[in-house]
Amino acid sequence: MEPLKDFASSLFSGPTAAIGAVFLLLILYLVSVSSTSAGVRREPPGPRPLPLFGNLLQLDLNRPYKSLHQLSKKYGPVFSVYFGSRKVVVLAGYKAVKEALVSFAEEFGDRDISPIFDDTNRGHGILFANGESWKEMRRFSLTALRDFGMGKRVTEDKILEECAHLIQTFEKHKGQPFDTARPVNYATSNIISSLVYGSRFEYTDPRFRNLVSRANETIRVTGSAAIQLYNMFPWLLKWVKARQVILKNTEMTVRDVKDLMKHLKETLNPQICRGLVDCFLIRKHKEEDSCVMDSYYTEENLIFTVTNLFAAGTDTTATTLRWALLLMAKYPKIQDQVQEELSRVIGSREVRVDDRKNLPYADAVIHETQRLTNIIPMSLPHKTSRDVTFKGYFIKGGTIVFPLLTSVLHDESEWETPYTFNPSHFLNSEGKFVKRDAFLPFSAGRRVCLGESLAKMELFLFFTNLLQRFRFSPAPGVSEDELELTPAVGFVLSPSPHELCAVSRQ
């Protein structure tokens, strides 16, 4: 050891210091190259990034899913891009996405928590959490929601009750044009509210309206270019207005949720669970009484589990339903076929879940709406839990992964007319409904949407009962061709602002 110290000392002293330093650096470089070249692994291809800025010049930050889909046609189903200095691996096409999320569920099953979601959720709740806390909260939420009837007859009755309120709201416009956004959002919000809190809200309730409005605004702003840039350079762009809006909305929503939970705590009966919050509080008290160490049943986890469920259970279903009504107004012949089927099979009674098997065309229209509009085109970002070799490419553990759902739902090798509204995608030659493997609007694997069964029931019951009662058409002076199908900018792809007429058929 001493000779090595003497050698280093001689290199960095006297007139030969500079030459010695260069010589030592050269040795270190050669050692580094030789040690890594032996283990060179084939990494996903992709466009060459710029220092610091990555591939920003090749991405439309308002609609990054479009840029990534286009890049996949050049680089294949597994490729990499840089969002600033953050390396992202993109999975494109049905086969790559399904294989990664299902066959490699563990490796691709972690959630990437971007800076804006870390700011708001701090690792709590369901959507933006990992590890044992996430596992326990997801398991608890699934069990609680199923206990309260998610996917069962009791929830069907709640949806039909809410549908009656929505129909009354539509009828108040007496066939005149109106924006469907608020009433549809209120209706879907009330379904998740009844499961979480144990009761629905009146559409006129100021706190309820503010909760829905803030959730919608936050989801929209999260998809903006400003937040994309903040996520890339959080140390530089903390001041952006979009981030301040999200933080303020989160603060106010947490305050309202705490207030709602305070009332539930004061009226809690351990023998009767009114909703998910009651179940959580009872479990929390049991673990406190048993002195459970490091319990995940904390107030923070409760608050963010509730807000995650409320936001996810409101905006996605409402957005899909609004798209469905807009598409009916744009394609009146398809609307004719839906309504003919409803009249022939159902008549004037309300539509029930059991009727789905006898309404293949209506079911196909709902599925095709979900496919074409692909409202969450990039899914929520995943992260590899460990090193993985996938389709011949080495992907390091901790790498951000985008399962590009738009490339699945518009996969040209899976869908006959991927960019056209075509309910026949889900019908066979006899007009019977057929399932399609590449239909993955709820994603797949460990992070598949936990409210999938609820969303399917809501979409079917709301859509069919509304179509049974109303004829939807553009506002006077607007032709079907003029109805815009380009989505607004946002994390969830909502229809651009528009008005429809809902004319009673009865």
C-alpha positions in Angstrom: 0.0 0.0 0.0 2.8 2.4 0.9 4.5 2.1 -2.6 1.2 3.0 -4.2 0.9 6.1 -2.0 4.5 7.1 -2.9 3.7 6.6 -6.6 0.6 8.8 -6.4 2.5 11.4 -4.4 5.3 11.6 -7.0 2.8 12.0 -9.8 1.1 15.0 -8.2 4.2 16.9 -7.0 7.0 18.7 -8.8 7.2 19.6 -12.5 5.6 16.3 -13.6 2.3 17.0 -11.8 0.3 17.9 -14.9 1.6 14.9 -17.0 1.0 12.6 -14.0 -2.6 13.7 -13.6 -3.3 13.2 -17.3 -1.6 9.8 -17.1 -3.7 8.7 -14.1 -7.0 9.9 -15.6 -6.2 7.9 -18.8 -5.6 4.8 -16.7 -8.9 5.3 -14.9 -10.7 5.8 -18.2 -9.3 2.7 -19.7 -10.1 0.6 -16.6 -13.7 2.0 -16.7 -14.2 1.2 -20.4 -12.7 -2.3 -20.0 -14.9 -3.1 -17.0 -18.1 -1.9 -18.6 -17.5 -3.2 -22.1 -17.4 -6.7 -20.8 -21.0 -6.3 -19.6 -22.4 -4.2 -22.4 -26.1 -4.7 -22.7 -28.4 -3.8 -25.5 -30.6 -0.9 -24.4 -33.8 0.3 -26.2 -33.1 2.5 -29.2 -34.4 6.0 -29.5 -33.6 9.5 -30.8 -30.4 11.1 -29.7 -31.0 13.4 -26.7 -29.5 16.8 -26.2 -27.7 17.6 -22.9 -30.1 18.7 -20.2 -33.0 19.1 -22.6 -33.2 15.5 -23.8 -35.7 15.0 -26.6 -37.8 18.1 -26.0 -37.5 19.3 -29.5 -39.1 16.1 -30.8 -42.1 16.2 -28.3 -45.3 18.1 -28.3 -45.6 18.7 -24.6 -49.4 19.4 -24.8 -50.0 16.1 -26.6 -46.9 14.0 -25.9 -48.8 10.7 -26.6 -49.0 11.7 -30.3 -45.2 12.4 -30.5 -44.4 9.1 -28.8 -46.8 7.1 -31.0 -45.1 8.6 -34.1 -41.7 7.8 -32.7 -42.7 4.2 -32.1 -43.2 3.8 -35.9 -39.5 4.5 -36.4 -38.0 2.9 -33.3 -40.3 0.0 -32.7 -42.4 -1.3 -29.7 -39.7 -0.7 -27.1 -37.7 2.5 -27.3 -36.4 5.3 -25.1 -36.7 9.1 -25.0 -35.5 11.7 -22.6 -37.9 14.1 -20.9 -35.2 16.6 -20.0 -32.6 14.5 -18.1 -35.2 11.8 -17.2 -34.9 8.7 -19.3 -38.2 7.1 -20.2 -38.8 3.7 -21.9 -41.9 3.6 -24.0 -43.9 0.5 -24.7 -46.0 0.7 -27.9 -48.5 -1.7 -29.5 -50.8 -4.3 -28.0 -48.2 -7.1 -27.8 -45.5 -5.2 -26.1 -47.8 -3.5 -23.5 -49.7 -6.6 -22.6 -46.6 -8.7 -22.3 -44.9 -6.2 -20.1 -47.8 -5.5 -17.8 -49.0 -9.1 -17.5 -46.1 -11.5 -18.1 -43.6 -9.1 -16.4 -46.1 -7.8 -13.9 -43.6 -7.5 -11.0 -40.8 -6.0 -13.0 -43.0 -3.3 -14.6 -45.4 -3.0 -11.6 -44.1 0.0 -9.7 -45.4 3.5 -10.1 -43.3 6.4 -11.1 -44.2 9.3 -8.9 -43.4 12.5 -10.8 -42.5 15.7 -8.9 -46.1 17.1 -9.1 -47.6 14.0 -7.7 -45.0 13.8 -5.0 -45.8 17.4 -4.1 -49.5 16.5 -3.7 -49.7 12.9 -2.4 -46.4 12.5 -0.6 -46.5 8.7 -1.2 -49.9 8.3 0.4 -53.1 6.8 -1.1 -53.4 4.4 -4.0 -52.6 6.0 -7.3 -49.2 7.5 -6.5 -47.7 5.2 -4.0 -45.4 2.1 -4.0 -44.3 -0.6 -1.6 -46.3 -2.1 1.3 -48.4 1.0 1.9 -49.7 0.9 -1.7 -50.3 -2.8 -1.5 -52.3 -2.5 1.7 -54.3 0.5 0.6 -55.2 -1.1 -2.7 -56.2 -4.4 -1.1 -58.3 -2.6 1.6 -60.0 -0.4 -1.0 -60.9 -3.3 -3.3 -62.3 -5.3 -0.4 -64.3 -2.3 1.0 -65.7 -1.3 -2.4 -66.8 -4.8 -3.2 -68.4 -5.1 0.2 -70.4 -2.0 -0.6 -71.6 -3.6 -3.8 -69.1 -2.5 -6.5 -70.2 -4.5 -9.5 -73.3 -5.9 -7.6 -77.0 -5.3 -7.6 -76.9 -2.7 -4.7 -74.6 -0.5 -6.8 -76.8 -0.9 -9.8 -79.7 0.5 -7.8 -77.5 3.5 -6.8 -76.6 4.2 -10.4 -80.2 3.9 -11.6 -81.2 6.3 -8.8 -78.5 8.7 -9.9 -79.5 8.3 -13.5 -83.0 9.5 -12.6 -81.5 12.7 -11.1 -79.4 13.2 -14.2 -82.4 12.7 -16.5 -84.3 15.4 -14.5 -81.4 17.8 -14.9 -81.4 17.2 -18.7 -85.1 17.6 -18.9 -84.9 21.1 -17.3 -83.2 22.4 -20.5 -86.4 21.5 -22.5 -84.5 20.5 -25.6 -82.4 23.7 -25.7 -78.5 23.4 -26.1 -76.5 23.0 -22.9 -73.0 21.8 -21.8 -73.3 18.3 -20.5 -70.0 18.5 -18.5 -71.2 19.6 -15.1 -74.3 17.4 -14.7 -72.5 14.3 -16.0 -69.6 14.9 -13.7 -71.9 15.4 -10.7 -73.7 12.1 -11.5 -70.5 10.0 -11.7 -69.1 11.8 -8.6 -72.1 10.8 -6.6 -71.6 7.1 -7.4 -68.1 7.1 -5.9 -69.3 9.4 -3.1 -72.0 7.0 -2.1 -69.5 4.2 -1.9 -66.9 6.2 0.0 -69.0 8.4 2.3 -72.2 6.4 2.4 -74.4 9.0 0.8 -74.8 11.2 -2.3 -74.8 15.0 -2.6 -77.3 17.3 -4.1 -76.1 18.9 -7.4 -76.6 22.3 -5.8 -74.4 21.6 -2.8 -71.6 24.2 -2.9 -69.0 22.0 -1.3 -69.7 19.1 -3.6 -69.6 21.4 -6.7 -66.3 22.8 -5.6 -64.9 19.3 -5.0 -65.8 18.2 -8.5 -64.7 21.4 -10.1 -61.3 21.3 -8.4 -60.8 17.6 -9.3 -61.5 18.4 -12.9 -59.3 21.4 -13.0 -56.4 19.6 -11.4 -56.6 16.7 -13.9 -56.7 19.1 -16.8 -53.8 21.3 -15.6 -51.7 18.2 -14.8 -51.6 17.5 -18.5 -50.4 20.9 -19.5 -47.0 21.7 -21.0 -46.1 23.8 -17.9 -46.4 20.8 -15.6 -44.6 18.6 -18.1 -41.7 21.0 -17.9 -41.9 21.3 -14.1 -41.7 17.5 -13.8 -38.5 17.7 -15.9 -36.9 20.6 -14.1 -38.5 20.8 -10.6 -35.6 22.6 -9.1 -36.0 25.4 -11.6 -39.7 25.7 -12.2 -41.4 25.5 -8.8 -42.9 29.0 -9.4 -45.0 28.0 -12.4 -48.7 29.1 -12.1 -50.0 25.6 -13.0 -48.2 24.1 -10.1 -49.5 26.7 -7.7 -53.1 26.0 -9.0 -52.7 22.3 -8.3 -51.2 22.8 -4.8 -54.0 25.2 -3.9 -56.7 22.8 -5.2 -55.1 20.0 -3.2 -55.0 22.1 0.0 -58.7 23.1 -0.3 -59.8 19.5 -1.2 -57.9 18.1 1.8 -59.6 20.6 4.0 -63.1 19.7 2.7 -62.4 16.0 3.0 -61.3 16.4 6.6 -64.5 18.3 7.3 -66.6 15.5 5.7 -64.7 12.8 7.7 -65.1 14.8 10.9 -68.9 14.3 10.6 -68.4 10.6 9.9 -66.1 10.2 12.9 -68.6 11.9 15.2 -71.5 9.6 14.0 -69.4 6.4 13.6 -71.1 3.2 14.7 -68.5 0.3 14.8 -71.4 -2.2 14.1 -72.5 -0.5 10.8 -70.3 0.6 7.9 -71.9 3.3 5.8 -69.0 3.5 3.3 -65.3 3.1 2.8 -64.4 5.9 5.2 -66.3 4.1 8.1 -64.5 0.8 7.3 -61.1 2.6 7.3 -61.8 4.4 10.6 -62.9 1.1 12.3 -59.8 -0.7 11.1 -57.7 2.3 12.3 -59.2 2.1 15.8 -58.6 -1.7 16.0 -55.0 -1.3 15.1 -54.5 1.5 17.6 -56.2 -0.6 20.3 -53.9 -3.5 19.4 -50.8 -1.2 19.4 -49.9 -2.3 15.8 -46.5 -0.8 15.0 -46.1 1.1 11.7 -49.7 0.8 10.7 -50.7 2.0 7.3 -54.1 3.1 8.5 -53.2 6.7 9.0 -55.1 9.9 8.4 -52.9 10.8 5.5 -53.5 7.4 3.8 -57.3 7.8 4.3 -57.4 11.3 3.0 -55.4 10.5 -0.2 -57.1 7.2 -0.8 -60.4 9.1 -0.7 -59.2 11.9 -3.0 -57.6 9.4 -5.4 -60.9 7.4 -5.6 -63.0 10.6 -6.0 -60.9 12.1 -8.8 -60.3 8.8 -10.7 -63.9 7.7 -10.2 -65.3 11.0 -11.4 -63.4 12.3 -14.3 -62.7 9.2 -16.4 -66.2 7.8 -16.4 -67.8 11.3 -16.9 -65.4 12.0 -19.8 -66.2 8.7 -21.5 -69.9 9.3 -21.1 -69.7 12.8 -22.5 -67.7 11.5 -25.5 -70.5 8.9 -26.1 -73.2 11.5 -26.2 -71.1 13.7 -28.5 -70.5 10.8 -30.9 -74.2 10.0 -30.9 -75.0 13.6 -32.0 -72.2 13.5 -34.6 -73.3 10.1 -36.0 -77.1 10.1 -35.9 -77.4 6.9 -37.9 -75.5 5.0 -35.2 -77.7 6.7 -32.6 -80.8 5.5 -34.6 -79.5 1.9 -34.4 -78.9 2.1 -30.6 -82.4 3.5 -30.0 -84.0 1.0 -32.3 -82.4 -1.8 -30.3 -83.5 -0.2 -27.0 -87.1 0.2 -28.2 -87.2 -3.4 -29.6 -85.6 -5.1 -26.6 -86.5 -2.9 -23.6 -89.5 -0.9 -24.5 -90.2 1.8 -22.0 -89.0 0.2 -18.8 -85.6 1.2 -17.3 -82.5 -0.7 -18.6 -80.8 -3.1 -16.1 -77.4 -4.6 -16.1 -78.8 -8.0 -17.0 -80.1 -6.5 -20.3 -76.5 -6.1 -21.6 -76.4 -9.5 -23.2 -79.5 -8.6 -25.2 -78.2 -5.2 -26.3 -75.0 -6.1 -28.3 -75.1 -3.0 -30.5 -75.4 -0.5 -27.6 -72.6 -2.5 -25.8 -70.4 -2.3 -28.9 -71.0 1.5 -29.2 -69.8 2.0 -25.6 -66.7 -0.1 -26.1 -65.9 1.6 -29.4 -66.3 5.0 -27.6 -63.7 3.9 -25.1 -61.4 2.6 -27.8 -61.5 5.5 -30.1 -61.3 8.3 -27.6 -58.5 6.6 -25.5 -59.0 9.1 -22.7 -55.8 8.1 -20.8 -53.5 7.7 -23.8 -50.2 7.2 -21.8 -51.7 5.4 -18.8 -50.2 6.5 -15.5 -46.4 6.2 -15.6 -44.9 3.0 -14.4 -41.4 2.3 -13.1 -39.3 -0.9 -13.2 -38.9 -2.5 -9.8 -35.6 -4.1 -10.8 -33.3 -4.7 -13.8 -35.2 -6.6 -16.5 -34.4 -7.8 -20.0 -37.5 -7.3 -22.2 -37.8 -8.2 -25.9 -34.0 -8.4 -26.0 -33.4 -5.0 -24.4 -31.9 -4.3 -21.0 -33.9 -1.9 -18.9 -32.4 -0.8 -15.6 -34.3 -1.0 -12.3 -35.9 2.4 -11.4 -36.5 3.4 -15.1 -39.7 5.3 -15.9 -42.0 3.4 -18.3 -44.9 4.7 -20.3 -47.3 1.9 -21.4 -48.7 3.8 -24.4 -52.3 2.9 -24.3 -53.2 5.0 -27.4 -50.9 2.7 -29.4 -52.9 -0.3 -28.1 -56.3 1.1 -28.7 -55.3 2.4 -32.2 -53.0 -0.6 -33.1 -53.2 -1.0 -36.9 -52.5 -4.7 -36.6 -55.3 -5.2 -34.2 -58.1 -2.9 -35.4 -59.6 -2.9 -38.9 -60.2 0.9 -38.9 -58.2 2.2 -35.9 -59.0 5.9 -36.4 -62.7 5.6 -37.3 -65.7 5.3 -35.0 -66.8 1.8 -35.9 -68.9 -0.2 -33.5 -68.4 -3.2 -35.8 -65.0 -3.7 -34.1 -67.0 -5.4 -31.3 -69.6 -7.3 -33.4 -69.4 -10.5 -35.3 -71.0 -11.3 -38.7 -74.3 -12.2 -36.8 -74.4 -8.9 -34.9 -73.4 -10.5 -31.6 -71.0 -8.7 -29.2 -67.4 -10.0 -29.3 -64.6 -9.2 -26.9 -61.3 -8.0 -28.3 -57.9 -8.8 -26.6 -56.5 -5.4 -27.6 -59.3 -3.5 -25.7 -57.2 -2.2 -22.7 -58.7 1.2 -21.7 -58.3 0.3 -18.0 -54.6 -0.8 -18.5 -53.6 -4.3 -17.2 -51.5 -6.1 -14.7 -50.8 -5.0 -11.1 -51.9 -1.4 -11.7 -55.1 -2.1 -13.6 -57.9 0.3 -12.7 -59.4 -1.0 -9.5 -62.8 0.6 -10.4 -63.0 -1.2 -13.8 -66.2 -3.2 -12.9 -67.8 -0.1 -11.5 -67.0 2.1 -14.5 -68.3 -0.6 -16.9 -71.6 -0.7 -15.0 -71.9 3.1 -14.9 -71.2 3.6 -18.5 -73.7 0.9 -19.6 -76.5 2.1 -17.4 -76.1 5.8 -17.8 -75.6 5.6 -21.6 -78.5 3.2 -22.3 -81.0 5.0 -20.0 -80.1 8.4 -21.4 -80.4 7.2 -25.0 -83.7 5.6 -24.2 -85.1 8.9 -22.9 -83.4 11.5 -25.2 -82.4 12.2 -28.8 -79.1 14.0 -28.8 -78.2 16.5 -31.5 -75.9 19.5 -32.2 -77.0 23.0 -31.2 -79.1 24.8 -33.8 -77.0 26.1 -36.6 -74.3 23.5 -36.0 -74.1 20.5 -38.4 -72.9 17.1 -37.4 -69.8 17.6 -39.4 -68.9 20.7 -37.4 -68.9 18.8 -34.1 -65.3 18.8 -33.0 -63.7 15.5 -32.0 -60.2 16.9 -31.3 -59.8 16.5 -27.5 -58.9 19.3 -25.2 -55.5 19.4 -23.6 -55.3 17.6 -20.3 -54.1 14.5 -18.5 -57.4 12.9 -19.3 -58.5 13.6 -22.9 -61.9 15.3 -22.6 -64.1 16.6 -25.4 -63.5 20.2 -26.4 -66.2 22.5 -25.0 -69.5 22.0 -26.8 -73.2 22.1 -26.3 -75.8 19.5 -27.2 -79.6 19.4 -27.4 -81.3 16.5 -25.4 -84.8 16.2 -26.9 -87.2 14.0 -25.0 -88.4 10.9 -26.9 -91.3 10.3 -24.6 
